[in-house]
Amino acid sequence: TLARHYETEKSHKVRLTALRTLNSMPPTPEGVRWAAKAVMETDEPKEQVSLISVVGGNLKAYPENQKTLREMLRKNPQNRVKLEIYKYVVPERE
């Protein structure tokens, strides 16, 4: 599967291509769950942005993933990653 290929691939470019393919496919429960898990495991900002678009783009069907996006913010990601998250969730006030 695409997820298994992504997880075993060493090439950053190939991993990004796999994520772009995932973004272009109709979402499945398995794909969205996998993306929510994978976004917390990668430290690559480009990969995070692609995964966030899968997770955030499907919040209506999977509202529980809002928690995942908020957890990503706590990891203090790069600004471009934060901007992608803020497309889907409103910043919390402290």
Kinemage of the C-alpha trace (Angstrom):
@kinemage 1
@onewidth
@group {chain A} dominant
@subgroup {mainchain}
@vectorlist {calphas} color= white
{ca thr a 1} P 0.000 0.000 0.000
{ca leu a 2} L 0.951 3.644 -0.286
{ca ala a 3} L 1.361 3.984 3.489
{ca arg a 4} L 3.670 0.976 3.686
{ca his a 5} L 5.722 2.294 0.775
{ca tyr a 6} L 6.040 5.693 2.472
{ca glu a 7} L 7.122 4.135 5.768
{ca thr a 8} L 9.844 1.993 4.205
{ca glu a 9} L 11.132 4.549 1.688
{ca lys a 10} L 14.427 6.305 2.469
{ca ser a 11} L 14.298 8.941 -0.290
{ca his a 12} L 12.747 12.196 0.851
{ca lys a 13} L 11.602 12.992 -2.712
{ca val a 14} L 9.870 9.645 -3.124
{ca arg a 15} L 8.175 10.044 0.273
{ca leu a 16} L 6.855 13.465 -0.776
{ca thr a 17} L 5.575 12.029 -4.041
{ca ala a 18} L 3.740 9.314 -2.109
{ca leu a 19} L 2.148 11.974 0.107
{ca arg a 20} L 1.090 14.051 -2.890
{ca thr a 21} L -0.525 10.939 -4.324
{ca leu a 22} L -2.341 10.384 -1.029
{ca asn a 23} L -3.598 13.990 -1.180
{ca ser a 24} L -4.963 13.458 -4.691
{ca met a 25} L -6.902 10.318 -3.772
{ca pro a 26} L -10.393 10.262 -2.243
{ca pro a 27} L -9.999 10.005 1.534
{ca thr a 28} L -10.561 6.688 3.258
{ca pro a 29} L -10.873 6.134 7.008
{ca glu a 30} L -7.636 4.130 6.951
{ca gly a 31} L -5.770 6.807 4.999
{ca val a 32} L -6.886 9.628 7.267
{ca arg a 33} L -6.052 7.635 10.421
{ca trp a 34} L -2.653 6.774 8.993
{ca ala a 35} L -1.974 10.431 8.084
{ca ala a 36} L -2.904 11.538 11.617
{ca lys a 37} L -0.401 9.057 13.030
{ca ala a 38} L 2.325 9.769 10.471
{ca val a 39} L 2.173 13.552 10.902
{ca met a 40} L 3.167 13.129 14.547
{ca glu a 41} L 6.098 10.883 13.629
{ca thr a 42} L 7.864 12.857 10.886
{ca asp a 43} L 10.103 15.850 11.492
{ca glu a 44} L 10.217 16.862 7.813
{ca pro a 45} L 8.221 20.100 7.336
{ca lys a 46} L 7.261 19.359 3.710
{ca glu a 47} L 5.941 15.955 4.734
{ca gln a 48} L 4.126 17.496 7.699
{ca val a 49} L 2.390 20.038 5.421
{ca ser a 50} L 1.176 17.290 3.065
{ca leu a 51} L -0.056 15.143 5.930
{ca ile a 52} L -1.749 18.095 7.631
{ca ser a 53} L -3.716 18.785 4.467
{ca val a 54} L -5.062 15.207 4.587
{ca val a 55} L -5.857 15.404 8.299
{ca gly a 56} L -7.219 18.950 8.266
{ca gly a 57} L -9.001 18.647 4.964
{ca asn a 58} L -11.130 15.869 6.409
{ca leu a 59} L -12.018 17.364 9.806
{ca lys a 60} L -15.744 17.398 9.040
{ca ala a 61} L -15.753 13.627 8.657
{ca tyr a 62} L -13.090 13.044 11.334
{ca pro a 63} L -13.442 15.851 13.928
{ca glu a 64} L -11.317 13.921 16.411
{ca asn a 65} L -8.285 14.847 14.298
{ca gln a 66} L -8.510 18.431 15.506
{ca lys a 67} L -6.726 17.106 18.602
{ca thr a 68} L -3.899 15.822 16.379
{ca leu a 69} L -3.489 19.228 14.748
{ca arg a 70} L -3.375 20.947 18.136
{ca glu a 71} L -0.769 18.436 19.323
{ca met a 72} L 1.304 19.298 16.257
{ca leu a 73} L 1.241 22.960 17.298
{ca arg a 74} L 2.626 21.996 20.716
{ca lys a 75} L 5.643 20.464 18.953
{ca asn a 76} L 6.461 24.046 17.877
{ca pro a 77} L 6.795 23.298 14.155
{ca gln a 78} L 8.187 25.653 11.539
{ca asn a 79} L 6.026 28.603 10.545
{ca arg a 80} L 4.895 27.080 7.245
{ca val a 81} L 3.647 24.029 9.161
{ca lys a 82} L 1.804 26.264 11.645
{ca leu a 83} L 0.213 28.186 8.768
{ca glu a 84} L -1.055 24.932 7.253
{ca ile a 85} L -2.538 23.891 10.610
{ca tyr a 86} L -4.213 27.282 11.026
{ca lys a 87} L -6.087 26.704 7.769
{ca tyr a 88} L -8.082 24.106 9.693
{ca val a 89} L -8.081 25.109 13.378
{ca val a 90} L -8.355 28.437 15.163
{ca pro a 91} L -5.432 29.289 17.451
{ca glu a 92} L -6.241 28.823 21.125
{ca arg a 93} L -5.999 31.791 23.439
{ca glu a 94} L -3.795 31.417 26.477
